[in-house]
Amino acid sequence: MDGGSKKEKMVNLVWRPISTRSSSVVYSEAAEGQCSKPSGVSERAPVVSAGKHSVSLEVGASLMKFIKGKEGTTQMKIEDEMGVKIIFPSSRNEDHIMIEGGSVDCVTKASERIATIVDEVVKSPSLDYSHFVSLPLAIHPELVAKLVNFQNSILGNQSIAGDEQDVQSSTLFDLGIEKSIFIKPSTFHLTVLMLKLWNKDRFNTARDVLKSISPSVMDALDNQPIFIRLKGLDCMRGSLAKARVLYIPVEEIGDEGRLLRACSILAFSVN
């Protein structure tokens, strides 16, 4: 979610997924009231035909790999122990997996096992962040212009001769500095917090909360513009050698602490 522009004294928070598809998981129970529902999951009725029992589970793309396991080991273990077949979607646009078995009991137990795996994953650091909350800065044309000028000044120093013998080993090109590594000016933003929204309930809840706290965020900012200073450079998650995202930390100009108060309201309310 990106947010920031003032309209009728409200903060316009925009929901932004990190990937092109947000992840979700909804549990489907394949028993006639025979098993208890694990926390954080919901139910769907089973399908029974000609001695074959099946249930459909809606699983977000970010969770599929944990159900499969390394080289499919987790999937094969569940299938062997429970006597079922787990069928994954052939299209990336589908989030459902199907569990088929010879009895309601085996399908139910396999469903419970998968629900347990999901519960463990969402509580661990293994699950990647799926969304983030931010304040958009691209709504200010003068800031976008400065960002474009900065990028051009860096890229303009890059000199690549037609003859490879004339290219110095320390050029920006050799260091991997090119246009693709810069953020698009139209998406210039200030990140407030990262979120792991692994199911539709959490997604909808976070969305509703953000809508409801807009007045509180504006109150924390005293309904006035805030000035920040970009300071330093840092990498996101991990060492410099493995860094994939670099960002510039910010500090508020002045000692009012309004930005920190507003960010704290967002972080506390959503989490």
C-alpha positions as CSV (number, residue, x, y, z in Angstrom):
1,M,0.0,0.0,0.0
2,D,1.3,3.4,-0.8
3,G,-0.1,6.5,0.8
4,G,0.4,10.2,1.2
5,S,-1.7,12.7,-0.7
6,K,-4.1,14.8,1.4
7,K,-7.7,14.9,0.4
8,E,-10.4,16.1,2.7
9,K,-8.0,15.6,5.6
10,M,-7.5,11.9,4.8
11,V,-4.4,9.9,4.0
12,N,-4.7,8.1,0.7
13,L,-3.2,4.7,1.3
14,V,-2.6,2.6,-1.7
15,W,-2.4,-1.2,-1.5
16,R,0.7,-2.5,-3.3
17,P,1.7,-6.2,-3.6
18,I,5.4,-7.0,-3.9
19,S,4.8,-9.6,-6.6
20,T,2.4,-9.5,-9.4
21,R,0.1,-11.9,-7.5
22,S,-0.8,-11.7,-3.9
23,S,-0.7,-14.9,-1.9
24,S,-3.6,-16.5,0.0
25,V,-4.5,-19.8,1.5
26,V,-8.0,-21.0,2.5
27,Y,-8.4,-24.4,4.2
28,S,-11.0,-26.8,3.0
29,E,-12.2,-29.6,5.3
30,A,-13.1,-32.9,3.8
31,A,-15.0,-34.5,6.7
32,E,-18.5,-34.5,7.9
33,G,-17.6,-32.7,11.1
34,Q,-15.0,-35.4,12.0
35,C,-12.0,-33.1,12.5
36,S,-11.4,-29.7,14.1
37,K,-10.5,-26.8,12.0
38,P,-6.9,-25.6,12.5
39,S,-6.4,-21.9,13.3
40,G,-6.3,-19.4,10.5
41,V,-8.1,-21.6,7.9
42,S,-11.6,-22.0,6.6
43,E,-13.7,-24.8,5.3
44,R,-15.1,-26.1,2.0
45,A,-17.3,-29.1,1.4
46,P,-15.8,-32.3,0.0
47,V,-16.6,-34.0,-3.3
48,V,-17.4,-37.7,-3.3
49,S,-17.9,-39.9,-6.4
50,A,-17.6,-43.6,-7.2
51,G,-15.6,-44.4,-4.1
52,K,-13.2,-41.5,-4.7
53,H,-13.1,-38.6,-2.2
54,S,-11.6,-35.2,-2.9
55,V,-11.3,-31.8,-1.5
56,S,-10.1,-28.5,-2.9
57,L,-7.7,-26.2,-1.0
58,E,-7.1,-22.7,-2.1
59,V,-3.3,-22.0,-1.6
60,G,-1.4,-18.9,-2.5
61,A,1.5,-19.1,-4.9
62,S,4.0,-18.3,-2.1
63,L,2.9,-21.4,-0.1
64,M,2.9,-24.0,-2.9
65,K,6.6,-24.7,-2.6
66,F,6.3,-25.5,1.1
67,I,3.6,-28.1,0.4
68,K,5.7,-29.7,-2.3
69,G,9.0,-29.5,-0.3
70,K,12.5,-29.8,-1.6
71,E,12.3,-31.9,-4.8
72,G,8.7,-32.9,-3.9
73,T,9.7,-34.7,-0.7
74,T,7.0,-33.2,1.5
75,Q,4.3,-33.9,-1.1
76,M,5.4,-37.5,-1.6
77,K,5.6,-38.1,2.2
78,I,2.0,-36.9,2.6
79,E,0.8,-39.0,-0.3
80,D,2.5,-42.2,0.9
81,E,1.5,-41.9,4.6
82,M,-2.1,-40.7,3.9
83,G,-2.8,-42.7,0.7
84,V,-3.8,-39.7,-1.3
85,K,-2.9,-37.8,-4.4
86,I,-2.1,-34.1,-4.3
87,I,-2.7,-32.4,-7.6
88,F,-1.2,-28.9,-8.1
89,P,-2.6,-26.5,-10.7
90,S,-1.1,-26.4,-14.2
91,S,-1.7,-22.7,-14.5
92,R,0.0,-20.0,-12.4
93,N,-3.4,-18.2,-12.5
94,E,-5.0,-20.9,-10.3
95,D,-4.4,-21.1,-6.6
96,H,-6.3,-24.4,-5.8
97,I,-4.7,-27.8,-5.1
98,M,-6.8,-30.9,-5.1
99,I,-6.5,-33.8,-2.6
100,E,-7.9,-37.1,-3.8
101,G,-8.2,-40.4,-1.8
102,G,-10.1,-43.6,-1.3
103,S,-11.8,-42.4,1.9
104,V,-13.0,-39.3,3.7
105,D,-10.7,-40.1,6.6
106,C,-7.5,-40.1,4.5
107,V,-8.4,-37.0,2.6
108,T,-9.2,-35.3,5.9
109,K,-5.9,-36.2,7.5
110,A,-4.0,-35.0,4.5
111,S,-5.9,-31.7,4.6
112,E,-5.0,-31.3,8.3
113,R,-1.4,-32.1,7.6
114,I,-1.3,-29.4,4.8
115,A,-3.0,-26.9,7.1
116,T,-0.4,-27.6,9.8
117,I,2.4,-27.0,7.3
118,V,0.7,-23.7,6.3
119,D,0.4,-22.6,10.0
120,E,4.1,-23.4,10.6
121,V,5.3,-21.5,7.5
122,V,3.3,-18.3,8.2
123,K,4.8,-18.1,11.7
124,S,8.4,-18.6,10.4
125,P,10.8,-16.3,8.6
126,S,10.6,-18.6,5.6
127,L,7.6,-16.9,4.2
128,D,8.5,-13.8,2.1
129,Y,6.7,-10.5,2.5
130,S,3.8,-10.1,0.1
131,H,2.8,-6.5,0.5
132,F,4.1,-3.2,1.8
133,V,2.7,0.0,3.2
134,S,4.2,3.2,1.9
135,L,3.7,6.9,1.4
136,P,3.9,7.9,-2.3
137,L,6.4,10.6,-3.2
138,A,5.8,10.5,-7.0
139,I,2.8,12.7,-6.4
140,H,5.2,15.6,-6.1
141,P,6.6,16.5,-9.6
142,E,9.6,18.4,-8.2
143,L,10.7,15.3,-6.4
144,V,10.3,13.1,-9.5
145,A,12.3,15.7,-11.5
146,K,15.2,15.5,-8.9
147,L,15.2,11.7,-9.0
148,V,15.4,11.7,-12.8
149,N,18.2,14.2,-12.7
150,F,20.1,12.1,-10.2
151,Q,19.7,8.9,-12.3
152,N,20.8,10.7,-15.4
153,S,23.9,12.2,-13.6
154,I,24.9,8.6,-12.6
155,L,24.2,7.0,-15.9
156,G,25.8,9.9,-17.7
157,N,29.2,9.0,-16.2
158,Q,29.0,5.6,-17.8
159,S,31.2,5.5,-20.9
160,I,31.3,2.3,-23.0
161,A,33.6,2.5,-26.1
162,G,32.9,0.5,-29.2
163,D,36.2,-1.2,-29.0
164,E,36.4,-3.4,-25.9
165,Q,40.1,-2.5,-25.5
166,D,39.1,1.1,-24.8
167,V,36.7,0.1,-22.0
168,Q,38.2,0.4,-18.5
169,S,37.7,-2.5,-16.1
170,S,36.2,-0.2,-13.5
171,T,33.4,1.4,-15.6
172,L,29.9,1.5,-14.2
173,F,28.9,-1.1,-16.8
174,D,31.4,-3.6,-15.3
175,L,30.0,-2.8,-11.9
176,G,26.5,-3.6,-13.0
177,I,25.2,0.0,-12.8
178,E,22.6,0.5,-15.5
179,K,19.2,2.0,-15.9
180,S,17.3,-1.2,-14.8
181,I,18.7,-1.0,-11.2
182,F,17.0,2.3,-10.5
183,I,13.5,2.6,-9.2
184,K,11.0,4.0,-11.7
185,P,10.3,7.6,-10.9
186,S,6.6,7.0,-11.1
187,T,6.8,4.6,-8.2
188,F,9.0,6.8,-6.0
189,H,7.8,6.1,-2.4
190,L,8.7,6.0,1.3
191,T,8.2,2.5,2.7
192,V,6.6,2.3,6.2
193,L,6.4,-1.4,6.9
194,M,6.3,-4.8,5.2
195,L,3.5,-7.3,5.5
196,K,2.9,-11.0,5.1
197,L,-0.7,-11.4,4.0
198,W,-0.9,-15.2,3.4
199,N,-4.7,-15.5,3.2
200,K,-7.7,-13.5,2.1
201,D,-8.9,-12.8,5.6
202,R,-5.6,-11.1,6.6
203,F,-5.6,-9.2,3.3
204,N,-9.1,-7.9,3.7
205,T,-8.6,-7.1,7.4
206,A,-5.4,-5.1,6.7
207,R,-7.2,-3.2,3.9
208,D,-10.1,-2.3,6.1
209,V,-7.8,-1.2,9.0
210,L,-5.8,1.1,6.7
211,K,-9.0,2.7,5.5
212,S,-10.2,3.3,9.0
213,I,-7.0,4.8,10.5
214,S,-6.5,7.5,7.8
215,P,-7.8,10.2,10.2
216,S,-5.5,9.1,13.0
217,V,-2.5,9.2,10.6
218,M,-3.4,12.8,9.6
219,D,-3.8,13.8,13.2
220,A,-0.3,12.4,14.0
221,L,1.0,14.6,11.1
222,D,-0.9,17.6,12.5
223,N,-2.5,17.8,9.0
224,Q,0.6,19.6,7.8
225,P,3.4,18.8,5.3
226,I,6.4,17.1,6.7
227,F,10.0,17.5,5.6
228,I,12.6,14.7,5.4
229,R,16.2,14.3,4.6
230,L,17.6,11.3,2.7
231,K,20.6,10.0,4.5
232,G,23.1,7.2,3.7
233,L,22.5,3.9,1.9
234,D,21.5,0.5,3.2
235,C,20.6,-2.9,1.9
236,M,17.4,-4.8,2.6
237,R,17.5,-8.2,4.3
238,G,21.0,-9.6,4.4
239,S,24.6,-8.9,3.7
240,L,25.9,-6.6,1.0
241,A,27.2,-9.6,-1.0
242,K,23.7,-11.0,-1.2
243,A,21.8,-7.7,-1.4
244,R,19.1,-7.4,-4.1
245,V,17.5,-4.1,-2.9
246,L,19.2,-1.0,-1.7
247,Y,17.3,1.9,-0.1
248,I,18.1,5.3,1.4
249,P,17.1,5.8,5.1
250,V,15.2,9.0,5.9
251,E,15.2,11.3,8.9
252,E,12.6,14.0,9.7
253,I,13.9,17.5,9.6
254,G,13.2,19.0,13.0
255,D,12.5,17.4,16.4
256,E,8.7,17.1,16.2
257,G,8.6,13.3,15.6
258,R,5.4,13.5,13.5
259,L,6.6,11.1,10.9
260,L,7.5,8.5,13.5
261,R,4.1,8.9,15.2
262,A,2.3,8.4,12.0
263,C,4.4,5.3,11.0
264,S,3.9,3.9,14.5
265,I,0.1,4.1,14.1
266,L,0.3,2.3,10.8
267,A,2.6,-0.4,12.1
268,F,0.7,-1.0,15.3
269,S,-2.8,-1.0,13.7
270,V,-2.0,-3.4,10.9
271,N,0.1,-5.8,12.8
